[in-house]
Amino acid sequence: MNRLLFAFLMLVAAVFSAAMAPEYSIQAIRYGNSPGFPANELVIGAPKDEKVDIAFVVWLIRGGGHNILFDSGFHREKWTKYFPVTDFLRPDEAVKLAGVKPEDVTDVVISHAHWDHLGGIDLFPKATVWIQKEEFRYYTGEAWQPGGKHGGIDPDDVLQLVKLNTEGRLRLVDGDDVEILPGIRVYTGARHTFASQYIRVEGNPSFVLASDNCYLYRNLAERKASATFSEVDQSANITNQARMIELAGSADRVVPGHDMLQFQKFPTQGRIAKIK
């Protein structure tokens, strides 16, 4: 098969796949707040004395017979000793406010293994959980060896991941630009953790849900890396933020991980913002 014919067939397949994908709805569900968070821990170069309020969020994506959560939140009280959390509602209870029972969540896509994004996977008893293969490998192995890094990773969450794997409910995503469900694609490269990922929800229009690969709209507007990235990875984070904008078609359709503004930019009732 010559290259031109192969490229044509790939294009036809992509168009067919897009046509078959459902038109998803997307809601941001705020399950807690953290007031007075240091801005320079979110945006490189922010003033040291500046404080901002941030939101703890999961995103509910519905369509094609799927109720998909992007990230699962947390519920173990030990983490509130380190981070002040107000207006907390356990993520499974928060999702109920959007009309979805915990047992009706079909899939949970985990952006990365930090406690406030992975810690709720045990709250959704029938969901298939998706995580990057390298993220799973590192945090169930090397991270806990001498020289490993596991800051912000809860050992209880790691045990839950292993349990899900033995139960056949874990799916390991192998790399970048992978369609895991019709119209849901995952992308890597932002390196917030060992192998963090973000997602593109394809549709008319498409949206990118960034999670902690981009903390705030301010990161996008100022082209500033998220402050938790290593010095080596900061330029890569800025590059990936530009890629997110390209994938979404507009910076307005990139949804950051902890920005309270998403509950002002989009129609909101109580804890729930209708993104699409």
Protein Blocks (a to p, Z undefined) as FASTA:
>chain_A
ZZklmmmmmmmmmmmmmmmpccdddddddfbdcehiafklmbghiafkbccddddddddd
eeehiacdehjbjabfklmmmpccehiacfklmmmmnopafklpmbdcdfblcfklmmmm
mmmmkbccdddfklmmmmmmmmmmghiacehiafklmmmmmmmmmnopaccdehehiafb
ghiacdehjommmmdcddddedddddddekjmbmbfklmmnopacfkbcfklmmmmmmmm
mmmmmmnopaklcccfklmklmmmpccehjbccfZZ
